[in-house]
């Protein structure tokens, strides 16, 4: 089961590339890798763009078209996945409050009943998302601009199994300085330190 972390953006609203933002002594890309790795994925692939990052034990692939949005990063990542991976868990670098157990729950659900699976929070579908190999070509074909897999997932909503993860984390996006301050306080306060060292 592969893990794919999308970490290519420049963080225009934040004023710095999100991958390198330091939160509780670790960068967001390190946190995202740990989320996927400790949740049970192997290998972990990181798609970079605005800045190069290096994390031990992961495969990094540069998306030369990162300025066009998340869609190109998703296509780049899917094209890099090993041929023997049954599925991939896709996570975003800017959601550091998601707990690693969310990844474990998605994988467990897939092993019980293979299919499209997404983490839910209060019943609402969010990230991460587990995508079986048989859908990768369709996902890549529909991954345009900044929508990533959204169009594909909306078109296949009835086929998606939602696994509730609201008890172990939150899907908050880190997009602005205000988000960074709020999320930093949550992590430093111990309430959402879901991926300890």
C-alpha positions as CSV (number, residue, x, y, z in Angstrom):
1,X,0.0,0.0,0.0
2,X,1.7,3.2,-1.2
3,X,1.5,6.6,0.3
4,X,1.4,9.8,-1.7
5,X,2.0,13.2,-0.2
6,X,1.2,16.3,-2.3
7,X,3.7,19.0,-1.2
8,X,4.4,21.1,-4.3
9,X,2.6,24.4,-3.7
10,X,4.3,27.8,-3.0
11,X,1.8,28.7,-0.2
12,X,0.9,32.1,-1.8
13,X,-1.5,33.1,0.9
14,X,0.8,31.9,3.6
15,X,3.8,33.7,2.1
16,X,6.1,30.6,2.1
17,X,6.1,27.1,0.7
18,X,4.0,25.0,3.1
19,X,6.3,22.0,2.9
20,X,9.0,23.8,4.8
21,X,6.7,25.4,7.5
22,X,8.0,24.4,10.9
23,X,5.4,23.2,13.4
24,X,6.4,21.8,16.8
25,X,10.0,21.3,15.7
26,X,9.2,19.5,12.4
27,X,8.4,20.7,8.9
28,X,5.0,20.0,7.4
29,X,6.5,17.6,4.9
30,X,8.1,15.6,7.7
31,X,4.8,15.5,9.5
32,X,3.0,14.4,6.3
33,X,5.6,11.6,5.7
34,X,5.3,10.4,9.2
35,X,1.5,10.4,8.9
36,X,1.7,8.1,5.9
37,X,4.6,5.9,7.1
38,X,3.4,5.3,10.6
39,X,-0.1,4.8,9.3
40,X,1.1,1.8,7.3
41,X,2.0,2.9,3.8
42,X,5.2,1.9,2.0
43,X,6.7,3.3,-0.1
44,X,6.0,6.9,0.7
45,X,6.2,9.3,-2.3
46,X,6.4,13.1,-1.9
47,X,5.6,15.3,-4.9
48,X,7.6,18.6,-4.7
49,X,7.4,21.7,-6.8
50,X,8.0,25.2,-5.4
51,X,10.9,24.0,-3.2
52,X,13.0,20.8,-3.1
53,X,12.7,18.8,0.1
54,X,14.6,15.8,1.3
55,X,13.2,13.4,3.8
56,X,15.1,10.2,4.6
57,X,13.5,7.0,3.3
58,X,11.0,8.5,0.9
59,X,10.9,8.9,-2.8
60,X,10.7,12.5,-3.9
61,X,9.5,13.4,-7.4
62,X,9.5,17.0,-8.8
63,X,6.4,18.2,-10.6
64,X,7.7,20.7,-13.2
65,X,4.1,21.9,-13.8
66,X,3.4,22.6,-10.1
67,X,2.2,26.2,-10.8
68,X,-0.8,24.8,-12.7
69,X,-2.2,23.4,-9.4
70,X,-2.8,20.2,-7.5
71,X,-4.0,18.3,-10.5
72,X,-0.6,18.1,-12.1
73,X,1.0,17.0,-8.8
74,X,-1.5,14.2,-8.4
75,X,-0.9,13.1,-11.9
76,X,2.9,13.2,-11.3
77,X,2.5,11.2,-8.1
78,X,0.3,8.5,-9.6
79,X,2.7,8.0,-12.5
80,X,5.5,7.4,-10.0
81,X,3.8,4.7,-7.9
82,X,5.2,1.2,-7.9
83,X,3.5,-1.2,-10.3
84,X,2.8,-3.7,-7.5
85,X,0.8,-1.3,-5.3
86,X,-2.8,-2.4,-4.9
87,X,-3.8,1.1,-3.8
88,X,-2.5,4.5,-2.7
89,X,-3.4,6.7,0.3
90,X,-3.3,10.3,-0.8
91,X,-2.6,13.0,1.8
92,X,-2.0,16.8,1.6
93,X,1.0,18.5,3.2
94,X,-1.2,21.3,4.7
95,X,-3.4,19.2,7.0
96,X,-1.2,18.5,10.0
97,X,-4.0,17.8,12.5
98,X,-5.0,14.6,10.7
99,X,-4.0,11.6,12.9
100,X,-1.9,8.8,11.6
101,X,-4.6,6.3,12.7
102,X,-6.8,7.8,9.9
103,X,-4.4,6.1,7.4
104,X,-4.4,2.9,9.4
105,X,-8.3,2.9,9.4
106,X,-8.4,3.4,5.6
107,X,-6.0,0.6,5.0
108,X,-7.9,-1.8,7.3
109,X,-11.1,-0.9,5.6
110,X,-9.6,-1.6,2.2
111,X,-8.2,-5.0,3.3
112,X,-11.7,-5.9,4.5
113,X,-13.5,-4.6,1.4
114,X,-11.4,-3.2,-1.4
115,X,-12.8,0.0,-2.9
116,X,-12.6,3.8,-2.8
117,X,-12.3,4.8,0.8
118,X,-12.1,8.3,2.4
119,X,-11.6,9.7,5.9
120,X,-14.7,11.4,7.3
121,X,-15.1,14.0,10.0
122,X,-18.5,14.4,11.3
123,X,-19.7,12.3,8.4
124,X,-18.3,14.7,5.8
125,X,-15.8,13.3,3.3
126,X,-12.3,14.8,3.5
127,X,-8.7,13.6,3.5
128,X,-6.8,11.3,3.3
129,X,-8.3,9.3,0.5
130,X,-7.5,5.7,-0.5
131,X,-7.7,5.0,-4.2
132,X,-7.4,1.5,-5.6
133,X,-5.1,0.9,-8.6
134,X,-8.0,0.3,-11.0
135,X,-9.1,3.9,-10.7
136,X,-5.7,5.6,-11.1
137,X,-6.0,6.2,-14.8
138,X,-9.4,7.8,-14.4
139,X,-8.3,10.0,-11.5
140,X,-5.2,11.2,-13.5
141,X,-7.4,12.0,-16.5
142,X,-9.7,14.1,-14.4
143,X,-7.1,15.8,-12.2
144,X,-7.0,19.3,-13.6
145,X,-5.9,22.7,-12.3
146,X,-6.4,22.9,-8.5
147,X,-9.1,20.4,-8.0
148,X,-6.9,17.3,-7.6
149,X,-9.1,14.2,-7.3
150,X,-12.2,16.2,-6.3
151,X,-14.0,15.8,-9.7
152,X,-13.4,12.1,-9.8
153,X,-14.5,11.6,-6.2
154,X,-17.7,13.7,-6.7
155,X,-18.6,11.6,-9.7
156,X,-18.1,8.4,-7.7
157,X,-19.6,9.5,-4.5
158,X,-21.9,6.6,-4.2
159,X,-19.0,4.1,-4.4
160,X,-16.9,5.8,-1.6
161,X,-16.8,4.2,1.9
162,X,-16.4,6.9,4.5
163,X,-14.5,6.0,7.6
164,X,-15.1,8.3,10.5
165,X,-11.9,9.8,11.9
166,X,-13.2,12.8,13.8
167,X,-12.3,11.2,17.1
168,X,-8.5,11.1,16.2
169,X,-7.9,14.3,14.3
170,X,-9.2,17.2,12.3
171,X,-8.9,18.1,8.6
172,X,-8.1,21.8,9.1
173,X,-6.1,23.4,6.2
174,X,-3.1,25.5,6.9
175,X,-3.5,28.3,4.3
176,X,-2.8,31.6,6.2
177,X,-0.8,33.0,9.0
178,X,-3.9,32.9,11.1
179,X,-4.2,29.2,10.4
180,X,-0.6,28.6,11.3
181,X,-1.0,30.4,14.6
182,X,-4.2,28.5,15.5
183,X,-2.8,25.1,14.5
184,X,0.5,25.7,16.2
185,X,-1.4,26.5,19.5
186,X,-3.4,23.3,19.2
187,X,-0.3,21.2,18.6
188,X,1.8,22.8,21.2
189,X,-1.1,22.5,23.7
190,X,-1.0,18.7,23.1
191,X,-4.6,18.5,21.9
192,X,-3.8,17.4,18.4
193,X,-0.2,16.1,18.4
194,X,-1.3,13.2,16.4
195,X,2.1,12.2,15.0
196,X,4.6,12.2,17.9
197,X,8.3,11.8,17.3
